[in-house]
Amino acid sequence: MTTEEALDRLAALGEITSNPMFGGHGIYWNDVIFGIRFRGRLYFKVNDHSKGDYQARGMGPFRPNERQTLKSDYEVPPEVLDDREVLLSWAREAIRAGQDSLRPA
């Protein structure tokens, strides 16, 4: 999946933009990062509530290289990518996780 394809599939969410990062692209909703497109794969931000949905489908965290793993972002399962409405639902949850990560502890 290209960055343009990801942005097109997520356009119904409103103000979706991307910026280069990690050799891929960060995906933002109203300046809140909630996804990463890297090497043809899409990753969404997770929290304690949503992480299990990714793990139950065998999806792993974002690893831009062998020494670095970002456990706050998990690969979006293929069956979710194939269903636009489900993808948008998962993206909304990722946006909430992104917003939560910005709040002070």
C-alpha positions in Angstrom: 0.0 0.0 0.0 1.3 3.4 -0.9 1.0 6.5 1.3 -1.5 7.9 -1.3 -3.6 4.8 -1.1 -3.7 4.9 2.7 -4.7 8.6 2.7 -7.4 7.9 0.2 -8.9 5.0 2.2 -8.8 7.2 5.4 -10.1 10.4 3.7 -13.6 10.0 5.2 -12.1 10.8 8.6 -11.5 14.4 7.6 -8.2 16.3 7.8 -5.7 13.4 7.1 -2.1 14.4 6.2 1.2 12.7 6.1 4.8 13.6 6.8 8.1 11.7 6.1 9.4 9.7 9.1 11.5 6.6 9.7 12.0 6.2 6.0 8.2 6.0 5.6 5.3 8.4 6.4 3.6 9.3 9.6 -0.2 9.7 9.1 -2.0 12.4 11.0 -5.6 13.5 11.8 -5.7 17.1 12.8 -2.1 17.1 13.8 -2.5 13.9 15.9 -0.2 11.1 14.7 -2.2 7.8 14.6 -0.5 5.8 11.9 2.7 5.0 10.1 3.0 3.8 6.5 6.4 1.9 6.1 7.6 -0.4 3.4 4.1 -1.0 2.0 2.6 -1.7 5.4 0.2 0.3 7.5 0.6 0.6 11.3 -1.8 2.2 13.7 -1.2 3.6 17.2 -2.5 1.3 20.0 -3.3 1.6 23.6 -4.1 -1.0 26.4 -7.6 -1.2 25.1 -6.9 -1.9 21.4 -3.5 -3.7 21.4 -5.2 -7.1 22.0 -7.2 -6.8 18.8 -3.9 -6.7 16.8 -2.2 -9.4 18.8 -5.2 -11.7 18.5 -4.8 -11.5 14.7 -1.0 -12.2 14.9 0.1 -8.7 14.1 3.3 -7.3 15.5 4.6 -3.9 16.5 6.4 -1.5 14.2 10.1 -2.3 13.7 11.8 0.3 11.5 15.1 -1.7 12.0 16.4 -4.7 13.9 17.5 -2.5 16.9 14.3 -0.5 17.3 10.7 -1.6 18.1 7.8 0.8 18.7 5.3 -1.1 20.8 2.8 1.8 20.5 2.1 1.1 16.8 1.0 -2.3 15.4 0.6 -3.5 11.8 -3.0 -3.3 10.6 -4.3 -6.8 9.7 -4.9 -7.5 6.0 -8.6 -8.3 6.5 -9.0 -4.8 8.1 -7.3 -3.1 5.2 -9.7 -4.9 2.8 -12.9 -3.5 4.5 -13.1 0.3 4.3 -15.7 0.6 7.1 -13.7 -1.6 9.5 -10.5 0.2 8.6 -12.1 3.5 9.5 -13.3 2.1 12.8 -9.8 0.9 13.6 -8.4 4.3 12.5 -10.8 6.1 14.9 -9.5 3.9 17.7 -5.9 4.7 16.7 -6.8 8.4 16.7 -8.1 8.1 20.3 -4.9 6.3 21.2 -2.9 9.1 19.6 -4.9 11.7 21.5 -4.4 9.8 24.8 -0.6 9.7 24.2 -0.6 13.5 24.1 -2.3 13.9 27.5 0.0 14.4 30.6 0.2 11.3 32.8 
